[in-house]
Amino acid sequence: MDVRFIKTSGDDLGGVDSTLTHSVEPETEYTWEMNLTAPTKPGRYTTFYRMQTGHSVRFGHKVWADIRVVEPVAKPVE
C-alpha cells in the first residue's frame, strides 16, 4: 500500500510530503525527519500533517509544527 505523510493545512514552512519506504507492522514505530524553514518575518507559524493512503484516505493523529519567529535581541554596546 502506498502511504504518504502529507501537509494538510497551515503555513508553508517548506516541508516536502514523503512516502514511507517500507511496511510498518502493528504496534511498531516508524521514524522520519523533515526539514522545515522558518520564515523571516516575526510571528507564530503552524503547519499540520497527516498520514494518507494511496486512495486519499487520511488516518492517524494530526501532527504539527508550531514555531514562533522573534526579532533578534541586540547585544548591548560596552
C-alpha positions as CSV (number, residue, x, y, z in Angstrom):
1,M,0.0,0.0,0.0
2,D,1.2,3.5,-0.9
3,V,1.3,5.5,2.3
4,R,2.4,9.2,2.5
5,F,3.0,11.8,5.2
6,I,1.3,14.9,3.7
7,K,0.8,18.6,4.7
8,T,-2.9,19.1,5.2
9,S,-3.1,22.8,6.2
10,G,-1.3,25.7,7.8
11,D,1.6,27.9,7.0
12,D,4.1,26.9,4.3
13,L,7.3,26.0,6.1
14,G,8.9,24.3,3.1
15,G,8.3,20.7,4.2
16,V,8.1,18.1,1.5
17,D,5.5,15.3,1.5
18,S,7.2,11.9,1.9
19,T,6.3,8.3,1.2
20,L,7.0,5.6,3.7
21,T,9.8,3.4,2.3
22,H,8.9,0.1,3.9
23,S,5.9,-1.5,5.7
24,V,5.3,-0.8,9.4
25,E,4.0,-3.7,11.4
26,P,1.2,-3.2,14.0
27,E,2.4,-2.0,17.4
28,T,5.8,-0.8,16.0
29,E,7.2,2.7,15.2
30,Y,8.5,4.4,12.1
31,T,10.6,7.5,12.5
32,W,11.4,10.0,9.8
33,E,12.8,13.5,9.6
34,M,11.5,16.6,7.8
35,N,13.4,19.8,7.2
36,L,11.3,22.9,7.7
37,T,12.4,26.6,7.1
38,A,11.4,29.3,9.5
39,P,10.0,32.5,7.8
40,T,12.0,35.7,8.2
41,K,9.0,37.8,9.4
42,P,8.3,37.6,13.2
43,G,5.2,35.8,14.1
44,R,3.7,32.4,15.0
45,Y,3.5,29.8,12.3
46,T,1.8,26.4,12.4
47,T,1.6,23.7,9.8
48,F,-0.3,20.3,10.0
49,Y,0.4,16.9,8.6
50,R,-1.4,13.5,8.4
51,M,-0.8,10.0,7.1
52,Q,-2.7,9.2,3.9
53,T,-3.1,6.1,1.8
54,G,-2.8,6.0,-2.0
55,H,-6.6,6.1,-2.1
56,S,-6.6,9.5,-0.4
57,V,-7.8,8.1,2.9
58,R,-6.3,10.1,5.8
59,F,-5.7,8.2,9.1
60,G,-3.9,8.6,12.4
61,H,-3.4,11.6,14.6
62,K,-2.7,15.1,13.2
63,V,1.0,16.0,13.6
64,W,2.0,19.7,13.6
65,A,4.9,22.0,13.8
66,D,4.3,25.2,15.8
67,I,7.1,27.8,15.8
68,R,7.5,31.4,16.8
69,V,9.9,33.7,15.0
70,V,11.1,36.6,17.1
71,E,13.2,39.7,16.4
72,P,16.9,39.2,17.2
73,V,17.9,40.7,20.5
74,A,20.6,43.4,20.1
75,K,23.7,43.0,22.3
76,P,24.4,46.0,24.5
77,V,27.3,48.1,23.4
78,E,30.1,48.0,26.0
